[in-house]
Amino acid sequence: MLNKEPAIAVTGLRKSYGPHLVLDGIDLTVPQGTIFSLLGPNGAGKTTTVQILSTLLKADAGQIRVAGHDLAAEPDAVRAAIGVTGQFSAVDDLLTGEENLRLMADLLHVGRGRRRQTVHALLERFDLADVARKPVAAYSGGLRRRLDLAMTMVGEPRLIFLDEPTAGLDPRSRRDLWQTVRGLVENDGVTVFLTTQYLEEADQLADRVALLSRGALVAEGTPDQLKRLIPGGHISVRFADETALTVRIGDAGIVDSLRSVLEQLDAREAEVAGLSVHTPDLDDVFLALTGDAPAAPTAGVGSPAGPAIPAGPAIPAGPAIPAGPTLPTSPTAAVITTTTATTTATTTKDPAR
Ligand SMILES: Nc1ncnc2c1ncn2[C@@H]1O[C@H](COP(=O)(O)OP(=O)(O)OP(=O)(O)O)[C@@H](O)[C@H]1O
């Protein structure tokens, strides 16, 4: 692959299943050595995209270059340069982790001498040495995904497709896998094309994110650029008397809104037990741009459980003055909800980031 050529360059990708149009003219570019995340709800066409880019499925139309090769003209060269790890792990349950890796090395014609070294290095690298001699049937979901990734790396791919790699994993295993994926990019310079339904996963891992909705990419950019696409966010105030209110951040921005809220609280000598600021996250962007609800992360990842505070454009506009502890509305902030403190959900950033 030429040094500057993107790992993936796609224009006008279209695909239908019979009358069902799934991809309606997708354009995307993934620079080498970066993580690109295709984000979309169930059935948006993420797996279809991965299958096309990894030569498993034919596109109906489009110019596609992967790993420096034209996909239609040189599918074998593309296949030799990529690795694919799917939602459904390809590992053999009856074999041990080590045997699975050896089998993969044999399939890829890794010479006998090098095979031993390769398998050993991957077991160490993916933190699988302790369980190498155990049958995979006894592995946890997280271990299995790590083995799956290690098997993908036997072929030393320059580009890896990860199709919903952490679906069904517990939060801890999900974070471990994120760390492993980051390592592949940082240490090996591998390019990663990741599909996910988890907004937090895209936020944590991806250099660039594209939102796929109803066959089209509705937005593309860095996570921060996407978050800037929508205004707002909110400030949550919890009072000593167990009531709470949520104040929408207006066009004037966080600092002015916060100042205005604090001044008003001060003027009223309100007894405040806690205050938090929620800046827009990818969840808000997704909701605003697609109208679709993305997948709820499993417990412990993303927003804490509890009733969701409407986000972004879903927040009713205008100064709705609720019952209970009221603050005068101002040009910079409008009260949007009051609740009892115990039922208020506040979205916070992942501290582990
Ligand atoms: N072989 C097929 N034949 C007909 N329709 C299909 C086929 N494969 C997928 N589809 C349909 O195409 C659409 C896109 O499916 P795809 O699996 O690409 O979505 P996805 O975004 O990966 O969803 P998920 O997150 O559920 O995996 C869905 O409506 C699906 O039902």
The ligand as a Gaussian input file, in Angstrom:
#p B3LYP/6-31G(d) Opt

LIG

0 1
 N      -28.785000     -11.743000       3.413000
 C      -29.753000     -10.858000       3.585000
 N      -30.898000     -10.914000       2.886000
 C      -31.871000      -9.986000       3.034000
 N      -31.804000      -8.961000       3.890000
 C      -30.708000      -8.846000       4.647000
 C      -29.617000      -9.779000       4.535000
 N      -28.640000      -9.403000       5.397000
 C      -29.100000      -8.287000       6.024000
 N      -30.331000      -7.952000       5.578000
 C      -31.124000      -6.774000       5.987000
 O      -30.366000      -5.627000       5.666000
 C      -30.457000      -4.653000       6.699000
 C      -29.067000      -4.318000       7.209000
 O      -28.541000      -5.437000       7.895000
 P      -27.114000      -5.415000       8.594000
 O      -26.914000      -6.754000       9.216000
 O      -26.094000      -4.924000       7.651000
 O      -27.357000      -4.309000       9.713000
 P      -26.485000      -3.974000      11.007000
 O      -26.427000      -2.488000      11.050000
 O      -25.221000      -4.718000      10.985000
 O      -27.411000      -4.491000      12.173000
 P      -27.007000      -5.250000      13.537000
 O      -26.523000      -4.192000      14.450000
 O      -28.318000      -5.824000      13.962000
 O      -25.990000      -6.284000      13.204000
 C      -31.381000      -5.251000       7.757000
 O      -32.663000      -4.740000       7.540000
 C      -31.323000      -6.734000       7.493000
 O      -32.542000      -7.335000       7.865000

